[in-house]
Amino acid sequence: MLQRPVERRQYRAIRYTERLVEADVVASVGSKGDSYDNAMTEAFNSLFKAECIRNPVMRPKGGWASIRDVEITVTEYVDWFNHRRLHGEIGLIPPIELEALHRASANTAGYAQENVPAGAGTN
């Protein structure tokens, strides 16, 4: 019986999996055939490329002169994306503002509002 030789990509995947097992590491991927494994990351990458990498406004003087320029641009974009971008799906507020509102409501959830006598807790 003839067997088809293992393709290079498949061989690398097998070696990669074996190495993970040897190192007692669990791969951070979903189930086989799951198209949503990297959906959020791919969506962010798409926005990042369109809004940062391909946007001439983000490239000083038509391009980056050094790795430092790239680092600064990426840092500024991520800061804007997380802290100042108005997000339509959450009521045109920045994501950090929604997170703060969530944390504030989560911190007070479960605490009953009780009448506390005046002066309680003071010495």
C-alpha positions as CSV (number, residue, x, y, z in Angstrom):
1,M,0.0,0.0,0.0
2,L,1.3,3.5,-0.9
3,Q,0.9,6.3,1.6
4,R,1.0,9.9,0.6
5,P,4.0,11.7,2.2
6,V,3.3,14.2,4.9
7,E,3.3,17.7,3.5
8,R,5.7,20.2,5.1
9,R,2.9,22.3,6.6
10,Q,1.3,19.3,8.2
11,Y,4.7,18.1,9.4
12,R,5.3,21.4,11.1
13,A,1.9,21.3,12.7
14,I,2.6,17.9,14.0
15,R,6.0,18.9,15.4
16,Y,4.4,22.1,16.9
17,T,1.8,20.0,18.6
18,E,4.4,17.5,19.9
19,R,6.5,20.4,21.3
20,L,3.5,21.9,23.1
21,V,2.9,18.5,24.7
22,E,6.5,18.2,25.7
23,A,6.4,21.6,27.3
24,D,3.1,20.9,29.0
25,V,1.5,23.8,27.2
26,V,-2.1,24.0,26.0
27,A,-2.6,25.6,22.6
28,S,-4.9,28.6,22.7
29,V,-7.1,27.7,19.7
30,G,-10.7,26.5,19.5
31,S,-12.1,23.3,18.1
32,K,-11.3,22.1,14.6
33,G,-13.3,23.8,11.9
34,D,-14.4,26.6,14.2
35,S,-14.5,29.7,12.1
36,Y,-14.8,32.0,15.1
37,D,-11.4,31.2,16.6
38,N,-9.8,34.4,15.7
39,A,-12.8,36.5,14.6
40,M,-12.3,39.3,17.1
41,T,-8.6,39.5,16.4
42,E,-9.1,39.5,12.7
43,A,-11.7,42.2,13.0
44,F,-9.3,44.4,15.0
45,N,-6.5,43.7,12.5
46,S,-8.7,44.7,9.6
47,L,-9.5,48.0,11.4
48,F,-5.9,48.5,12.4
49,K,-4.7,48.1,8.8
50,A,-7.3,50.5,7.4
51,E,-7.2,53.1,10.1
52,C,-3.5,53.1,11.1
53,I,-1.2,51.3,8.6
54,R,-2.8,52.4,5.3
55,N,-4.0,55.8,6.6
56,P,-1.6,58.4,5.2
57,V,-2.5,60.7,8.2
58,M,-1.0,58.2,10.6
59,R,2.4,58.1,8.7
60,P,4.5,61.1,9.3
61,K,6.0,62.5,6.1
62,G,4.7,59.6,4.0
63,G,6.4,56.8,6.0
64,W,8.1,55.8,9.2
65,A,11.8,56.5,9.5
66,S,12.4,54.0,12.3
67,I,11.0,51.2,14.5
68,R,10.5,53.9,17.2
69,D,8.2,55.8,14.8
70,V,6.2,52.6,14.3
71,E,6.0,51.9,18.0
72,I,4.8,55.4,18.8
73,T,2.2,55.3,16.0
74,V,0.9,51.8,17.2
75,T,0.8,53.0,20.8
76,E,-1.1,56.1,19.9
77,Y,-3.6,54.1,17.8
78,V,-4.3,51.5,20.5
79,D,-4.7,54.3,23.1
80,W,-7.2,56.1,20.8
81,F,-9.0,52.8,20.0
82,N,-9.5,51.9,23.7
83,H,-9.9,55.3,25.3
84,R,-11.2,58.0,23.0
85,R,-12.9,56.2,20.0
86,L,-16.7,56.7,20.0
87,H,-18.2,53.2,19.5
88,G,-21.6,53.1,17.8
89,E,-22.6,49.7,19.2
90,I,-22.3,51.0,22.8
91,G,-24.1,54.3,22.5
92,L,-21.3,56.4,20.9
93,I,-19.2,56.4,24.1
94,P,-15.5,55.3,24.3
95,P,-15.0,51.6,25.3
96,I,-13.1,52.7,28.5
97,E,-16.2,54.7,29.6
98,L,-18.4,51.7,29.2
99,E,-16.0,49.6,31.1
100,A,-15.9,52.1,34.0
101,L,-19.7,52.2,34.1
102,H,-19.8,48.4,34.2
103,R,-17.2,48.2,37.0
104,A,-19.1,50.8,39.0
105,S,-22.4,48.9,38.7
106,A,-20.7,45.6,39.4
107,N,-19.0,47.0,42.5
108,T,-22.3,48.1,44.0
109,A,-24.4,45.2,42.7
110,G,-25.4,42.9,45.5
111,Y,-25.0,45.5,48.3
112,A,-28.4,46.2,49.9
113,Q,-29.1,49.8,50.5
114,E,-29.6,50.0,54.3
115,N,-30.4,52.9,56.5
116,V,-27.3,53.6,58.5
117,P,-27.7,55.6,61.7
118,A,-26.0,59.0,61.7
119,G,-22.6,58.8,63.3
120,A,-22.2,55.0,62.8
121,G,-18.7,53.9,62.3
122,T,-17.1,57.0,63.8
123,N,-15.2,57.1,67.0
